[in-house]
Amino acid sequence: MSIRDIIEGKKEWRAHVARVKALPRDYQIVYKEIQKYLFKVGPVELTEGTGLLSGIVDLFEEGATLGKGVLDVTGSDVAAFCDDLIKDSKTYADIYQESVNQEVNKAMKKVTDKKK
């Protein structure tokens, strides 16, 4: 990653944060909780630009423009809303599970090969 890429990424992030701050207060609160949840759950594409997060802001801006409450947009179970957004996404947990399974399989193969 070049310095130019880093600077461009920071500009994009600042613009994204400005959009979030322009949302009504209830939307900002729910957005921040969604962001925390997604950072903990760890969908891989979350670190690739602001695509998923920008899509959420787009949805929230539209809901606010229509005069909807934030929970009318997400539903009352915000974690389920998040899970639905990333249901087809690969997470860091998935990658780690695959790694653990590969290591176990390698170790078991060695044990099996030694018994032969």
C-alpha positions in Angstrom: 0.0 0.0 0.0 1.5 3.3 -1.1 1.4 6.6 0.9 -1.1 7.9 -1.7 -3.4 5.0 -1.0 -3.2 5.6 2.7 -4.0 9.3 2.3 -6.9 8.5 0.0 -8.2 6.0 2.5 -8.1 8.6 5.2 -10.0 11.1 3.1 -12.7 8.5 2.3 -13.0 7.6 6.0 -13.2 11.3 7.1 -16.0 11.9 4.5 -17.7 8.8 5.7 -17.5 10.0 9.4 -18.9 13.4 8.3 -21.9 11.6 6.7 -22.5 9.7 9.9 -22.4 12.9 12.0 -24.9 14.5 9.7 -27.5 11.8 10.6 -30.1 12.3 13.3 -28.9 11.4 16.8 -30.8 8.1 17.1 -29.4 7.0 13.7 -25.8 7.9 14.9 -26.3 5.9 18.1 -27.5 2.8 16.2 -24.8 3.2 13.5 -22.0 3.3 16.1 -23.4 0.1 17.7 -23.6 -1.6 14.3 -20.0 -0.5 13.6 -18.8 -2.0 16.9 -20.7 -5.2 16.3 -19.3 -5.6 12.8 -15.7 -4.8 14.0 -16.1 -7.6 16.6 -17.7 -10.1 14.3 -15.1 -9.3 11.6 -16.4 -9.6 8.1 -13.3 -9.6 5.9 -14.6 -7.1 3.4 -15.2 -4.6 6.2 -11.5 -3.8 6.0 -11.7 -3.3 2.3 -12.8 0.4 2.1 -16.0 1.6 3.5 -18.4 -0.3 1.2 -20.6 -2.1 3.8 -20.5 0.8 6.2 -21.3 3.3 3.4 -24.2 1.1 2.4 -25.6 1.3 5.9 -25.2 5.1 5.9 -27.0 5.2 2.5 -29.8 3.2 4.0 -29.9 5.4 7.1 -29.9 8.6 5.1 -32.8 7.4 3.1 -34.7 6.4 6.2 -34.1 9.7 7.9 -35.2 11.6 4.7 -38.4 9.6 4.8 -38.9 10.5 8.4 -38.6 6.9 9.7 -37.2 6.1 13.1 -33.9 4.2 13.0 -35.5 1.0 14.4 -38.1 1.2 11.6 -35.2 0.8 9.2 -33.2 -1.9 11.1 -35.9 -3.6 13.1 -35.8 -3.9 16.9 -33.1 -6.7 16.8 -30.1 -4.7 15.5 -27.7 -7.6 15.9 -30.0 -9.8 13.7 -30.0 -6.9 11.2 -26.2 -7.0 11.2 -26.1 -10.8 10.9 -28.4 -10.6 7.9 -26.1 -8.0 6.2 -23.1 -10.3 6.5 -24.7 -13.7 6.3 -22.9 -14.5 3.0 -19.6 -12.8 4.0 -16.5 -14.6 5.0 -15.4 -13.5 8.5 -12.1 -13.7 10.3 -13.7 -16.3 12.6 -14.3 -18.4 9.5 -10.7 -18.1 8.4 -9.5 -19.0 11.8 -11.8 -22.0 12.0 -10.5 -23.2 8.7 -6.9 -22.8 9.9 -7.6 -24.7 13.1 -9.3 -27.5 11.1 -6.4 -27.7 8.7 -3.9 -27.9 11.6 -5.9 -30.7 13.3 -6.2 -32.6 10.0 -2.4 -32.3 9.4 -1.7 -33.5 13.0 -4.1 -36.4 12.7 -2.6 -37.4 9.3 0.8 -37.5 10.9 -0.5 -39.6 13.8 -2.2 -42.0 11.3 0.9 -42.2 9.1 3.1 -43.1 12.2 0.7 -45.9 13.1 1.2 -47.5 9.6 
